[in-house]
């Protein structure tokens, strides 16, 4: 369990989702991105959603999250997100009375019980007493941490390369070689890794 303190934005995205019946249905999903501003949050959610959605999509809402701490689980089965409202308990030195300071955490978990357990793990390092006010499951589908500028640059190059790959007049190897050669040493390996992944999942044909 890792707790990351940062600035987060909750984003709502509307797009067509394929149903089990084979028909498409408009759905609105909620995501969280790590960003310093509305503009950066919008760019980040577009960057994350675009490869996952076929067709157009619309960002219907972006707002700053009411929490700064996100508890990330190492469990690959932890696909749910819970908002945990805690009260940190301190003693007022002047009055001697107990003081409770509210704090909200976003917690990744497999279930409500697991979320409560993960809160306990996350709080092990604090010396302040606390009480759980509430723990509730959210409709958040995923949380995207900030990605380095170099990684975004690699994605931009990959996007351009993917467009060229649609042109069957050139071979995959010819186009890939052009982009890999033009990339900086830092980006070259990222492009090679992405190309390998695209071959493995069938996005580009094996030659």
C-alpha positions in Angstrom: 0.0 0.0 0.0 1.4 3.3 -1.1 -0.1 6.7 -0.2 0.5 9.5 -2.7 -0.1 13.1 -1.7 -0.7 15.4 -4.6 -3.3 17.5 -6.4 -6.0 15.4 -8.1 -8.9 16.2 -10.4 -12.1 14.2 -10.9 -13.1 13.9 -14.6 -16.3 12.7 -16.2 -16.1 11.2 -19.7 -19.0 10.4 -22.0 -18.6 7.9 -24.8 -20.2 5.0 -26.6 -19.6 1.6 -24.8 -20.2 -1.7 -26.5 -22.9 -3.7 -24.6 -23.2 -7.5 -24.4 -26.0 -7.3 -26.9 -23.6 -6.0 -29.5 -25.2 -2.5 -29.4 -23.5 0.6 -28.3 -24.8 2.7 -25.4 -23.8 6.2 -24.3 -22.2 6.0 -20.8 -20.6 8.5 -18.5 -17.6 7.2 -16.5 -15.6 8.9 -13.8 -11.8 9.0 -13.6 -9.2 10.8 -11.5 -6.0 12.3 -12.8 -3.1 13.9 -11.1 -2.5 17.4 -12.4 -1.7 21.0 -11.3 -4.4 22.8 -13.2 -7.7 22.3 -15.1 -5.8 22.6 -18.4 -3.3 19.9 -17.4 -6.1 17.7 -16.1 -8.0 18.0 -19.4 -4.9 17.2 -21.4 -4.1 14.2 -19.2 -7.6 12.6 -19.3 -7.7 13.0 -23.1 -4.3 11.4 -23.3 -5.4 8.4 -21.2 -8.8 7.9 -22.6 -8.2 8.3 -26.3 -6.4 4.9 -26.8 -9.1 3.1 -24.9 -12.2 4.4 -26.7 -13.2 3.7 -30.3 -15.0 6.8 -31.7 -15.6 10.2 -30.2 -15.8 11.0 -26.6 -16.7 14.1 -24.5 -15.2 15.5 -21.3 -18.4 16.5 -19.5 -16.9 17.7 -16.2 -13.6 18.4 -14.4 -13.3 19.4 -10.8 -10.7 19.5 -8.1 -10.9 16.4 -5.8 -11.8 16.9 -2.2 -8.8 14.9 -1.2 -5.0 15.1 -1.6 -4.1 11.6 -0.5 -4.7 8.5 -2.7 -3.9 5.1 -1.3 -2.7 2.8 -4.1 -2.8 -0.9 -3.7 -0.3 -3.4 -5.1 -3.1 -6.0 -5.4 -3.8 -6.4 -9.2 -7.4 -7.4 -8.3 -8.1 -4.1 -6.5 -10.3 -2.5 -9.0 -12.6 -0.5 -6.7 -12.1 3.0 -5.2 -13.5 4.1 -1.9 -13.7 7.5 -0.2 -12.6 7.3 3.4 -13.5 10.2 5.7 -11.3 10.2 8.8 -11.0 12.4 11.8 -7.5 13.1 13.2 -7.7 13.5 16.9 -5.4 15.9 18.8 -5.6 17.7 22.1 -5.9 21.4 22.3 -3.1 22.6 24.6 -5.0 25.6 25.9 -8.4 24.2 26.6 -7.4 20.6 27.1 -10.3 19.6 24.8 -10.2 17.0 22.1 -10.0 18.4 18.6 -11.0 16.5 15.5 -9.7 17.5 12.1 -11.5 15.9 9.1 -9.5 14.4 6.3 -10.6 12.5 3.1 -8.6 9.7 1.5 -9.2 7.9 -1.8 -8.5 4.2 -1.2 -8.0 1.5 -3.8 -9.3 -1.9 -2.7 -11.1 -5.1 -3.7 -14.0 -4.7 -1.3 -15.3 -2.5 1.5 -13.6 -4.7 4.1 -10.4 -4.6 2.2 -10.7 -0.8 2.0 -11.0 -0.6 5.8 -7.9 -2.9 6.1 -6.0 -0.8 3.6 -6.7 2.4 5.5 -5.2 0.7 8.6 -2.1 -0.2 6.6 -1.8 3.4 5.2 -2.2 4.9 8.7 0.5 2.7 10.3 3.2 5.4 9.9 1.2 8.2 11.5 1.6 9.1 15.2 -1.7 10.8 15.4 -4.8 9.0 16.7 -7.7 8.9 14.2 -11.3 7.7 13.9 -13.1 6.5 10.7 -16.2 8.6 10.1 -17.2 6.8 6.9 -16.0 4.6 4.1 -18.0 4.5 0.9 -17.5 3.0 -2.6 -17.3 5.5 -5.4 -18.1 5.3 -9.1 -14.5 6.1 -10.0 -13.3 3.7 -12.7 -9.5 4.4 -12.6 -6.9 6.8 -11.2 -4.1 8.1 -13.5 -0.9 9.3 -11.9 1.1 12.1 -13.5 3.3 10.8 -16.4 6.7 12.4 -17.2 7.0 14.7 -20.1 9.3 12.1 -21.8 6.6 9.5 -21.7 4.0 11.9 -23.1 6.5 12.7 -25.9 6.9 8.9 -26.7 3.1 8.7 -26.9 3.0 11.6 -29.3 5.6 9.9 -31.5 3.7 6.6 -31.3 0.5 8.4 -32.3 2.1 9.9 -35.4 3.8 6.5 -36.3 0.4 4.7 -35.9 -1.1 7.1 -38.4 1.7 6.4 -40.9 1.2 2.6 -40.4 -2.2 2.9 -41.9 -0.5 3.8 -45.2 0.1 0.4 -46.7 2.4 1.8 -49.4 5.2 1.7 -46.8 6.3 -1.4 -44.9 6.0 -1.5 -41.1 9.7 -1.9 -40.7 10.4 1.1 -42.9 8.1 3.4 -40.9 9.2 2.0 -37.5 12.9 2.4 -38.4 12.2 6.1 -39.3 10.7 6.9 -35.9 13.1 4.9 -33.8 16.1 6.4 -35.6 14.8 10.0 -35.1 14.0 9.5 -31.4 16.4 10.5 -28.6 18.2 7.7 -26.8 15.8 8.2 -23.8 12.7 7.8 -26.1 14.2 5.1 -28.4 13.7 2.2 -26.0 10.2 3.3 -25.1 9.2 3.3 -28.8 10.7 -0.1 -29.3 8.8 -1.4 -26.3 5.6 0.1 -27.6 6.1 -1.4 -31.0 6.7 -4.8 -29.5 3.5 -4.5 -27.5 1.6 -3.5 -30.6 2.9 -6.5 -32.5 1.9 -8.8 -29.6 -1.6 -7.5 -29.4 -2.1 -7.5 -33.1 -2.4 -3.8 -33.5 0.2 -3.9 -36.3 0.8 -7.1 -38.4 3.8 -9.3 -38.0 6.1 -9.2 -40.9 
